[in-house]
């Protein structure tokens, strides 16, 4: 796909501007001085907010709705979402007049080449890591813009804008090989567990994609890997690793002397360049200490001072649906998490055990995708069996059609703990009758999150 020099354009037009990812890009270009406009089929609170911010939005696909300023392919970047139908009249006009439509991932790639992109990849951990990194940079004299894969609770947004900083934090998504559009200045890889086999087919193919991403790191930057990871495949020879990170091990960049104070971790950050004593993280969990280590490492490379890091991290609030404690009372404890891979679930259960070791742990799990369930059902069963009780719901299909023989039962029959299969729509009734206290966790990436307010209210008032 043909690339665009962002220095040569002065305007950006979006087909499908009302999407969460597309609107974030629109806002980024607007704050950085470009003229921005776009089309969307439906007027929503988000598109109205864009209009209030000075972005022109039209709601019929007539060619006449395209402002004159956006009709020159030499000065206008055209961004589209695949959700736009092929017979869209505006899309047809642009294509017929020498415009090249670009997807969101491609545009993020352009931004990564235009500024200093700080890109975090990994099958899990990348959302929290990028959010910690963003918070550190924005709390310091350095600053950044950021495109995050979750809602940062400190900003109530997945987008952070700062036109005075050259740094752009990007969550590098391995799905559909989107991260291969990026050219990081600093790159980090948090995990390379099997996932998205519907895209990659084999583990070797997935590992080759991560190695290719790592090899695209720009000269003068850096590449960091979690301790224990190793790049594989032909592209690995082109990727120079600058260091490994970890917790309480011999990694180059490491958290030492971990201790728990008021359910939160304190630790000493140790690296070849600097030691920062008494770092306190505002969210619980050993895996989040690990995420903080790499975020600190990258932030220091960008010029953030140790004192700025030590001062800001206690106030970091985390990410929506990443171990969010909704109720902690005598009626019970209710926590929700986005975990949808066995390793993520294992980490989430570990935090719960760490914080409430004396309480019964009940997990409601909604499997996400038929292909992921097919590929990982044994690992799901092993990890979920770490809980005292598992409540399984039916698989959330998302973009997929059912696969014969792949249902929640293939996980269910391999669980070695107390277990029950309950339809999602019947969960509240089941909890009212059968939950006997302790810690309740909901985990999954499907629509289980729609039950959060209802479970929260029930837990607060249960007898």
NUGU-167042 format. One record per residue (C-alpha): residue in one letter; x, y, z. Coordinates in pm, whole numbers. Layout:
BEGIN
node aa:A | x:X | y:Y | z:Z
...
This chain:
BEGIN
node aa:X | x:0 | y:0 | z:0
node aa:X | x:132 | y:342 | z:-99
node aa:X | x:250 | y:554 | z:193
node aa:X | x:203 | y:928 | z:241
node aa:X | x:445 | y:1193 | z:362
node aa:X | x:245 | y:1373 | z:631
node aa:X | x:453 | y:1685 | z:572
node aa:X | x:307 | y:1711 | z:223
node aa:X | x:-60 | y:1715 | z:327
node aa:X | x:-268 | y:1977 | z:503
node aa:X | x:-604 | y:1802 | z:536
node aa:X | x:-745 | y:1462 | z:634
node aa:X | x:-1083 | y:1316 | z:539
node aa:X | x:-1234 | y:1020 | z:726
node aa:X | x:-1492 | y:777 | z:588
node aa:X | x:-1644 | y:632 | z:904
node aa:X | x:-1525 | y:911 | z:1133
node aa:X | x:-1759 | y:810 | z:1417
node aa:X | x:-1574 | y:492 | z:1516
node aa:X | x:-1375 | y:498 | z:1840
node aa:X | x:-1042 | y:440 | z:1666
node aa:X | x:-1118 | y:665 | z:1370
node aa:X | x:-1237 | y:951 | z:1590
node aa:X | x:-916 | y:926 | z:1793
node aa:X | x:-711 | y:971 | z:1475
node aa:X | x:-933 | y:1260 | z:1367
node aa:X | x:-875 | y:1436 | z:1697
node aa:X | x:-500 | y:1375 | z:1674
node aa:X | x:-476 | y:1539 | z:1331
node aa:X | x:-698 | y:1828 | z:1438
node aa:X | x:-488 | y:1913 | z:1744
node aa:X | x:-174 | y:1895 | z:1530
node aa:X | x:-297 | y:2163 | z:1292
node aa:X | x:-451 | y:1971 | z:1002
node aa:X | x:-792 | y:2049 | z:855
node aa:X | x:-1015 | y:1752 | z:939
node aa:X | x:-1358 | y:1645 | z:812
node aa:X | x:-1543 | y:1323 | z:748
node aa:X | x:-1852 | y:1117 | z:683
node aa:X | x:-2047 | y:879 | z:901
node aa:X | x:-2383 | y:721 | z:846
node aa:X | x:-2523 | y:805 | z:1189
node aa:X | x:-2517 | y:1113 | z:1409
node aa:X | x:-2401 | y:1006 | z:1758
node aa:X | x:-2279 | y:1180 | z:2075
node aa:X | x:-1925 | y:1109 | z:1951
node aa:X | x:-1974 | y:1270 | z:1611
node aa:X | x:-2148 | y:1566 | z:1776
node aa:X | x:-1848 | y:1603 | z:2006
node aa:X | x:-1620 | y:1606 | z:1701
node aa:X | x:-1831 | y:1882 | z:1547
node aa:X | x:-1806 | y:2085 | z:1867
node aa:X | x:-1427 | y:2049 | z:1841
node aa:X | x:-1432 | y:2210 | z:1495
node aa:X | x:-1439 | y:1898 | z:1278
node aa:X | x:-1691 | y:1900 | z:991
node aa:X | x:-1903 | y:1583 | z:979
node aa:X | x:-2164 | y:1494 | z:715
node aa:X | x:-2419 | y:1213 | z:735
node aa:X | x:-2518 | y:1136 | z:375
node aa:X | x:-2276 | y:977 | z:132
node aa:X | x:-2348 | y:1226 | z:-145
node aa:X | x:-2040 | y:1356 | z:-325
node aa:X | x:-2165 | y:1712 | z:-284
node aa:X | x:-2106 | y:1677 | z:91
node aa:X | x:-1728 | y:1656 | z:42
node aa:X | x:-1588 | y:2007 | z:106
node aa:X | x:-1373 | y:2152 | z:-174
node aa:X | x:-1064 | y:2163 | z:49
node aa:X | x:-1056 | y:1782 | z:68
node aa:X | x:-1074 | y:1712 | z:-308
node aa:X | x:-703 | y:1732 | z:-391
node aa:X | x:-522 | y:1394 | z:-359
node aa:X | x:-187 | y:1573 | z:-336
node aa:X | x:-279 | y:1753 | z:-13
node aa:X | x:-549 | y:1534 | z:145
node aa:X | x:-505 | y:1202 | z:325
node aa:X | x:-807 | y:970 | z:290
node aa:X | x:-869 | y:735 | z:587
node aa:X | x:-1143 | y:473 | z:581
node aa:X | x:-1282 | y:189 | z:786
node aa:X | x:-1356 | y:-146 | z:617
node aa:X | x:-1709 | y:-109 | z:755
node aa:X | x:-1774 | y:144 | z:476
node aa:X | x:-1955 | y:-45 | z:196
node aa:X | x:-1789 | y:-69 | z:-144
node aa:X | x:-2081 | y:113 | z:-307
node aa:X | x:-2046 | y:420 | z:-85
node aa:X | x:-2073 | y:718 | z:-320
node aa:X | x:-1806 | y:925 | z:-149
node aa:X | x:-1560 | y:633 | z:-146
node aa:X | x:-1630 | y:578 | z:-517
node aa:X | x:-1562 | y:943 | z:-594
node aa:X | x:-1233 | y:949 | z:-403
node aa:X | x:-1106 | y:628 | z:-566
node aa:X | x:-1211 | y:759 | z:-907
node aa:X | x:-1010 | y:1078 | z:-852
node aa:X | x:-669 | y:924 | z:-775
node aa:X | x:-707 | y:903 | z:-395
node aa:X | x:-558 | y:601 | z:-218
node aa:X | x:-771 | y:497 | z:84
node aa:X | x:-573 | y:407 | z:398
node aa:X | x:-682 | y:195 | z:695
node aa:X | x:-633 | y:307 | z:1055
node aa:X | x:-335 | y:74 | z:1108
node aa:X | x:-161 | y:220 | z:805
node aa:X | x:-211 | y:572 | z:933
node aa:X | x:-71 | y:478 | z:1273
node aa:X | x:228 | y:351 | z:1078
node aa:X | x:264 | y:690 | z:910
node aa:X | x:253 | y:860 | z:1249
node aa:X | x:518 | y:620 | z:1379
node aa:X | x:747 | y:735 | z:1100
node aa:X | x:667 | y:1104 | z:1144
node aa:X | x:742 | y:1124 | z:1518
node aa:X | x:917 | y:911 | z:1780
node aa:X | x:685 | y:615 | z:1828
node aa:X | x:697 | y:413 | z:2149
node aa:X | x:533 | y:85 | z:2053
node aa:X | x:445 | y:-194 | z:2293
node aa:X | x:347 | y:-532 | z:2147
node aa:X | x:253 | y:-860 | z:2313
node aa:X | x:-26 | y:-1111 | z:2340
node aa:X | x:-104 | y:-970 | z:2683
node aa:X | x:15 | y:-681 | z:2899
node aa:X | x:40 | y:-423 | z:2623
node aa:X | x:-265 | y:-215 | z:2715
node aa:X | x:-164 | y:-166 | z:3077
node aa:X | x:200 | y:-110 | z:2983
node aa:X | x:120 | y:158 | z:2724
node aa:X | x:-116 | y:326 | z:2969
node aa:X | x:144 | y:332 | z:3248
node aa:X | x:399 | y:470 | z:3001
node aa:X | x:156 | y:736 | z:2882
node aa:X | x:76 | y:838 | z:3239
node aa:X | x:445 | y:868 | z:3331
node aa:X | x:525 | y:1077 | z:3023
node aa:X | x:224 | y:1305 | z:3062
node aa:X | x:297 | y:1351 | z:3433
node aa:X | x:653 | y:1458 | z:3350
node aa:X | x:810 | y:1747 | z:3161
node aa:X | x:835 | y:1524 | z:2850
node aa:X | x:472 | y:1460 | z:2754
node aa:X | x:331 | y:1248 | z:2471
node aa:X | x:33 | y:1170 | z:2254
node aa:X | x:-106 | y:817 | z:2284
node aa:X | x:-333 | y:570 | z:2108
node aa:X | x:-434 | y:312 | z:2369
node aa:X | x:-623 | y:-16 | z:2347
node aa:X | x:-830 | y:52 | z:2656
node aa:X | x:-981 | y:341 | z:2852
node aa:X | x:-721 | y:494 | z:3083
node aa:X | x:-896 | y:568 | z:3411
node aa:X | x:-678 | y:873 | z:3478
node aa:X | x:-800 | y:1032 | z:3150
node aa:X | x:-1130 | y:849 | z:3091
node aa:X | x:-1016 | y:807 | z:2731
node aa:X | x:-814 | y:585 | z:2498
node aa:X | x:-660 | y:894 | z:2339
node aa:X | x:-411 | y:1141 | z:2484
node aa:X | x:-313 | y:1449 | z:2283
node aa:X | x:-5 | y:1667 | z:2330
node aa:X | x:101 | y:1873 | z:2030
node aa:X | x:420 | y:1992 | z:2205
node aa:X | x:575 | y:1644 | z:2239
node aa:X | x:743 | y:1441 | z:1965
node aa:X | x:659 | y:1109 | z:2137
node aa:X | x:363 | y:895 | z:2034
node aa:X | x:272 | y:594 | z:2246
node aa:X | x:109 | y:320 | z:2037
node aa:X | x:-36 | y:-11 | z:2143
node aa:X | x:106 | y:-239 | z:1874
node aa:X | x:-171 | y:-487 | z:1793
node aa:X | x:-64 | y:-825 | z:1658
node aa:X | x:-414 | y:-911 | z:1535
node aa:X | x:-425 | y:-922 | z:1154
node aa:X | x:-53 | y:-829 | z:1161
node aa:X | x:-149 | y:-464 | z:1213
node aa:X | x:171 | y:-392 | z:1407
node aa:X | x:378 | y:-457 | z:1095
node aa:X | x:270 | y:-113 | z:967
node aa:X | x:464 | y:49 | z:1254
node aa:X | x:822 | y:175 | z:1264
node aa:X | x:896 | y:216 | z:1636
node aa:X | x:1165 | y:438 | z:1778
node aa:X | x:1144 | y:227 | z:2092
node aa:X | x:978 | y:-115 | z:2079
node aa:X | x:894 | y:-358 | z:2356
node aa:X | x:742 | y:-706 | z:2354
node aa:X | x:563 | y:-823 | z:2668
node aa:X | x:453 | y:-1176 | z:2569
node aa:X | x:435 | y:-1410 | z:2272
node aa:X | x:188 | y:-1676 | z:2384
node aa:X | x:-20 | y:-1859 | z:2126
node aa:X | x:-314 | y:-1647 | z:2017
node aa:X | x:-495 | y:-1545 | z:1698
node aa:X | x:-419 | y:-1878 | z:1536
node aa:X | x:-710 | y:-1805 | z:1301
node aa:X | x:-486 | y:-1536 | z:1154
node aa:X | x:-141 | y:-1693 | z:1182
node aa:X | x:-213 | y:-2062 | z:1137
node aa:X | x:101 | y:-2175 | z:1319
node aa:X | x:305 | y:-2061 | z:1616
node aa:X | x:608 | y:-2026 | z:1389
node aa:X | x:417 | y:-1781 | z:1170
node aa:X | x:314 | y:-1577 | z:1475
node aa:X | x:670 | y:-1566 | z:1612
node aa:X | x:800 | y:-1458 | z:1272
node aa:X | x:554 | y:-1165 | z:1277
node aa:X | x:681 | y:-1054 | z:1621
node aa:X | x:1040 | y:-1078 | z:1496
node aa:X | x:947 | y:-871 | z:1192
node aa:X | x:789 | y:-607 | z:1418
node aa:X | x:1104 | y:-600 | z:1631
node aa:X | x:1327 | y:-566 | z:1326
node aa:X | x:1143 | y:-250 | z:1219
node aa:X | x:1278 | y:-54 | z:1516
node aa:X | x:1443 | y:262 | z:1386
node aa:X | x:1812 | y:347 | z:1418
node aa:X | x:1892 | y:533 | z:1737
node aa:X | x:1605 | y:378 | z:1931
node aa:X | x:1588 | y:63 | z:2140
node aa:X | x:1425 | y:-280 | z:2163
node aa:X | x:1333 | y:-447 | z:2492
node aa:X | x:1194 | y:-795 | z:2557
node aa:X | x:1043 | y:-954 | z:2864
node aa:X | x:1289 | y:-1186 | z:3034
node aa:X | x:1265 | y:-1534 | z:2883
node aa:X | x:1141 | y:-1427 | z:2541
node aa:X | x:1348 | y:-1500 | z:2233
node aa:X | x:1289 | y:-1380 | z:1880
node aa:X | x:1270 | y:-1650 | z:1619
node aa:X | x:1260 | y:-1671 | z:1243
node aa:X | x:1448 | y:-1507 | z:959
node aa:X | x:1368 | y:-1151 | z:1074
node aa:X | x:1521 | y:-1214 | z:1418
node aa:X | x:1870 | y:-1166 | z:1277
node aa:X | x:1783 | y:-805 | z:1192
node aa:X | x:1650 | y:-720 | z:1540
node aa:X | x:1908 | y:-603 | z:1793
node aa:X | x:1779 | y:-649 | z:2147
node aa:X | x:1896 | y:-374 | z:2382
node aa:X | x:1786 | y:-542 | z:2703
node aa:X | x:1550 | y:-775 | z:2886
node aa:X | x:1322 | y:-680 | z:3175
node aa:X | x:1160 | y:-868 | z:3462
node aa:X | x:1072 | y:-894 | z:3830
node aa:X | x:1305 | y:-1032 | z:4099
node aa:X | x:1541 | y:-1195 | z:3850
node aa:X | x:1868 | y:-1117 | z:3675
node aa:X | x:1714 | y:-919 | z:3389
node aa:X | x:1890 | y:-602 | z:3275
node aa:X | x:1594 | y:-389 | z:3389
node aa:X | x:1429 | y:-527 | z:3699
node aa:X | x:1209 | y:-472 | z:4004
node aa:X | x:1384 | y:-579 | z:4325
node aa:X | x:1287 | y:-591 | z:4691
node aa:X | x:912 | y:-626 | z:4633
node aa:X | x:690 | y:-560 | z:4931
node aa:X | x:315 | y:-510 | z:4970
node aa:X | x:195 | y:-196 | z:5145
node aa:X | x:-183 | y:-139 | z:5172
node aa:X | x:-249 | y:-401 | z:4900
node aa:X | x:-14 | y:-223 | z:4656
node aa:X | x:341 | y:-310 | z:4559
node aa:X | x:648 | y:-109 | z:4642
node aa:X | x:978 | y:-198 | z:4478
node aa:X | x:1319 | y:-75 | z:4375
node aa:X | x:1378 | y:-27 | z:4003
node aa:X | x:1727 | y:-146 | z:3913
node aa:X | x:1898 | y:-100 | z:3574
node aa:X | x:2252 | y:-61 | z:3438
node aa:X | x:2198 | y:315 | z:3427
node aa:X | x:2004 | y:400 | z:3743
node aa:X | x:1839 | y:266 | z:4059
node aa:X | x:1511 | y:419 | z:4177
node aa:X | x:1427 | y:315 | z:4531
node aa:X | x:1079 | y:307 | z:4682
node aa:X | x:866 | y:305 | z:4368
node aa:X | x:502 | y:255 | z:4460
node aa:X | x:247 | y:148 | z:4199
node aa:X | x:-112 | y:267 | z:4234
node aa:X | x:-266 | y:-61 | z:4112
node aa:X | x:-225 | y:-412 | z:4257
node aa:X | x:-63 | y:-717 | z:4106
node aa:X | x:283 | y:-858 | z:4045
node aa:X | x:221 | y:-862 | z:3669
node aa:X | x:159 | y:-487 | z:3684
node aa:X | x:497 | y:-439 | z:3851
node aa:X | x:640 | y:-615 | z:3547
node aa:X | x:444 | y:-381 | z:3318
node aa:X | x:568 | y:-83 | z:3518
node aa:X | x:932 | y:-192 | z:3484
node aa:X | x:928 | y:-171 | z:3105
node aa:X | x:722 | y:149 | z:3112
node aa:X | x:980 | y:307 | z:3346
node aa:X | x:1263 | y:183 | z:3124
node aa:X | x:1116 | y:346 | z:2814
node aa:X | x:1024 | y:666 | z:3000
node aa:X | x:1380 | y:707 | z:3124
node aa:X | x:1506 | y:673 | z:2765
node aa:X | x:1274 | y:960 | z:2675
node aa:X | x:1421 | y:1189 | z:2940
node aa:X | x:1179 | y:1148 | z:3232
node aa:X | x:1360 | y:1186 | z:3565
node aa:X | x:1361 | y:927 | z:3846
node aa:X | x:1192 | y:1176 | z:4079
node aa:X | x:909 | y:1233 | z:3830
node aa:X | x:854 | y:858 | z:3807
node aa:X | x:856 | y:804 | z:4183
node aa:X | x:615 | y:1094 | z:4235
node aa:X | x:351 | y:1004 | z:3975
node aa:X | x:312 | y:624 | z:3988
node aa:X | x:119 | y:608 | z:4319
node aa:X | x:-160 | y:804 | z:4149
node aa:X | x:-189 | y:576 | z:3846
node aa:X | x:-546 | y:439 | z:3839
node aa:X | x:-513 | y:170 | z:3575
node aa:X | x:-730 | y:76 | z:3279
node aa:X | x:-1104 | y:10 | z:3260
node aa:X | x:-1167 | y:-366 | z:3282
node aa:X | x:-817 | y:-443 | z:3407
node aa:X | x:-866 | y:-578 | z:3759
node aa:X | x:-1123 | y:-312 | z:3848
node aa:X | x:-1250 | y:-358 | z:4204
node aa:X | x:-1618 | y:-260 | z:4195
node aa:X | x:-1721 | y:-376 | z:4543
node aa:X | x:-1509 | y:-444 | z:4850
node aa:X | x:-1740 | y:-470 | z:5147
node aa:X | x:-1873 | y:-709 | z:5409
node aa:X | x:-2127 | y:-826 | z:5149
node aa:X | x:-1847 | y:-956 | z:4930
node aa:X | x:-1580 | y:-851 | z:4686
node aa:X | x:-1647 | y:-807 | z:4314
node aa:X | x:-1371 | y:-761 | z:4057
node aa:X | x:-1390 | y:-743 | z:3677
node aa:X | x:-1111 | y:-806 | z:3428
node aa:X | x:-1076 | y:-821 | z:3049
node aa:X | x:-860 | y:-1138 | z:3065
node aa:X | x:-941 | y:-1368 | z:2774
node aa:X | x:-622 | y:-1572 | z:2732
node aa:X | x:-513 | y:-1846 | z:2977
node aa:X | x:-198 | y:-1657 | z:3080
node aa:X | x:-399 | y:-1339 | z:3143
node aa:X | x:-651 | y:-1529 | z:3352
node aa:X | x:-370 | y:-1695 | z:3548
node aa:X | x:-223 | y:-1353 | z:3629
node aa:X | x:-563 | y:-1214 | z:3731
node aa:X | x:-635 | y:-1508 | z:3961
node aa:X | x:-288 | y:-1465 | z:4108
node aa:X | x:-362 | y:-1105 | z:4204
node aa:X | x:-692 | y:-1207 | z:4365
node aa:X | x:-521 | y:-1483 | z:4567
node aa:X | x:-248 | y:-1238 | z:4663
node aa:X | x:-495 | y:-983 | z:4796
node aa:X | x:-759 | y:-1211 | z:4952
node aa:X | x:-584 | y:-1538 | z:5031
node aa:X | x:-834 | y:-1634 | z:5300
node aa:X | x:-1149 | y:-1602 | z:5087
node aa:X | x:-1325 | y:-1832 | z:4845
node aa:X | x:-1258 | y:-1736 | z:4484
node aa:X | x:-1543 | y:-1773 | z:4233
node aa:X | x:-1477 | y:-1694 | z:3866
node aa:X | x:-1735 | y:-1626 | z:3596
node aa:X | x:-1570 | y:-1685 | z:3259
node aa:X | x:-1714 | y:-1605 | z:2917
node aa:X | x:-1493 | y:-1764 | z:2647
node aa:X | x:-1416 | y:-1530 | z:2357
node aa:X | x:-1410 | y:-1667 | z:2000
node aa:X | x:-1465 | y:-2022 | z:1882
node aa:X | x:-1114 | y:-2041 | z:1734
node aa:X | x:-945 | y:-1931 | z:2057
node aa:X | x:-1152 | y:-2180 | z:2255
node aa:X | x:-1064 | y:-2456 | z:2008
node aa:X | x:-693 | y:-2378 | z:2027
node aa:X | x:-663 | y:-2320 | z:2402
node aa:X | x:-942 | y:-2512 | z:2579
node aa:X | x:-696 | y:-2736 | z:2765
node aa:X | x:-499 | y:-2435 | z:2892
node aa:X | x:-821 | y:-2254 | z:2986
node aa:X | x:-930 | y:-2551 | z:3197
node aa:X | x:-594 | y:-2577 | z:3370
node aa:X | x:-584 | y:-2207 | z:3455
node aa:X | x:-946 | y:-2174 | z:3564
node aa:X | x:-905 | y:-2474 | z:3793
node aa:X | x:-690 | y:-2251 | z:4013
node aa:X | x:-1017 | y:-2095 | z:4136
node aa:X | x:-1237 | y:-2252 | z:4402
node aa:X | x:-1539 | y:-2240 | z:4172
node aa:X | x:-1587 | y:-2170 | z:3801
node aa:X | x:-1909 | y:-2046 | z:3643
node aa:X | x:-1885 | y:-2090 | z:3266
node aa:X | x:-2109 | y:-1914 | z:3014
node aa:X | x:-2156 | y:-1983 | z:2645
node aa:X | x:-1885 | y:-1870 | z:2399
node aa:X | x:-1902 | y:-1511 | z:2276
node aa:X | x:-1858 | y:-1542 | z:1897
node aa:X | x:-1766 | y:-1182 | z:1804
node aa:X | x:-1673 | y:-1195 | z:1435
node aa:X | x:-1686 | y:-1576 | z:1402
node aa:X | x:-1930 | y:-1843 | z:1294
node aa:X | x:-1971 | y:-2152 | z:1520
node aa:X | x:-1728 | y:-2442 | z:1484
node aa:X | x:-1871 | y:-2790 | z:1517
node aa:X | x:-1776 | y:-2949 | z:1847
node aa:X | x:-1641 | y:-2625 | z:1998
node aa:X | x:-1854 | y:-2515 | z:2293
node aa:X | x:-1793 | y:-2419 | z:2654
node aa:X | x:-1843 | y:-2785 | z:2743
node aa:X | x:-1496 | y:-2878 | z:2617
node aa:X | x:-1354 | y:-2651 | z:2887
node aa:X | x:-1613 | y:-2758 | z:3141
node aa:X | x:-1536 | y:-3130 | z:3124
node aa:X | x:-1167 | y:-3068 | z:3196
node aa:X | x:-1209 | y:-2843 | z:3500
node aa:X | x:-1085 | y:-2998 | z:3823
node aa:X | x:-1259 | y:-2758 | z:4060
node aa:X | x:-1623 | y:-2690 | z:4151
node aa:X | x:-1798 | y:-2593 | z:3828
node aa:X | x:-2129 | y:-2507 | z:3667
node aa:X | x:-2246 | y:-2397 | z:3323
node aa:X | x:-2491 | y:-2104 | z:3326
node aa:X | x:-2632 | y:-1902 | z:3037
node aa:X | x:-2519 | y:-1542 | z:3043
node aa:X | x:-2876 | y:-1411 | z:3067
node aa:X | x:-2934 | y:-1628 | z:3374
node aa:X | x:-2621 | y:-1531 | z:3566
node aa:X | x:-2781 | y:-1278 | z:3798
node aa:X | x:-3053 | y:-1521 | z:3902
node aa:X | x:-2793 | y:-1791 | z:3959
node aa:X | x:-2575 | y:-1565 | z:4174
node aa:X | x:-2872 | y:-1458 | z:4384
node aa:X | x:-2940 | y:-1822 | z:4470
node aa:X | x:-2598 | y:-1984 | z:4481
node aa:X | x:-2318 | y:-1734 | z:4552
node aa:X | x:-2200 | y:-1800 | z:4905
node aa:X | x:-1959 | y:-1514 | z:4958
node aa:X | x:-1593 | y:-1435 | z:4916
node aa:X | x:-1444 | y:-1294 | z:4597
node aa:X | x:-1634 | y:-1290 | z:4268
node aa:X | x:-1445 | y:-1231 | z:3942
node aa:X | x:-1590 | y:-1175 | z:3595
node aa:X | x:-1339 | y:-1233 | z:3316
node aa:X | x:-1369 | y:-1226 | z:2938
node aa:X | x:-1351 | y:-998 | z:2635
node aa:X | x:-1709 | y:-1042 | z:2510
node aa:X | x:-2028 | y:-877 | z:2634
node aa:X | x:-1987 | y:-997 | z:2991
node aa:X | x:-1901 | y:-634 | z:3071
node aa:X | x:-2267 | y:-538 | z:3022
node aa:X | x:-2344 | y:-719 | z:3347
node aa:X | x:-2093 | y:-520 | z:3554
node aa:X | x:-2335 | y:-252 | z:3683
node aa:X | x:-2601 | y:-515 | z:3762
node aa:X | x:-2361 | y:-744 | z:3949
node aa:X | x:-2219 | y:-442 | z:4130
node aa:X | x:-2561 | y:-331 | z:4254
node aa:X | x:-2656 | y:-685 | z:4353
node aa:X | x:-2331 | y:-734 | z:4544
node aa:X | x:-2367 | y:-406 | z:4730
node aa:X | x:-2713 | y:-499 | z:4855
node aa:X | x:-2697 | y:-876 | z:4897
node aa:X | x:-2772 | y:-1010 | z:5241
